[in-house]
């Protein structure tokens, strides 16, 4: 499975504060660009990833959460 990151530049000095700020204050997300969105969805499902917005056949994106609760949009 090959991933490439869209645009993101963040330096965290206090992870707990940063996670709260990006999720609660600005609703921060970043993108992962993939060649095969169905394969990416199956990959995350197989690894027990939490889906915020499940992938539906034919859709061009879905949302997951990382272990810290940050939202990540996966775009195909």
Helices and strands as residue ranges (DSSP letters): E 4-5, H 15-20, I 21-25, E 29-33, H 37-46, E 50-53, E 61-65, E 71-75
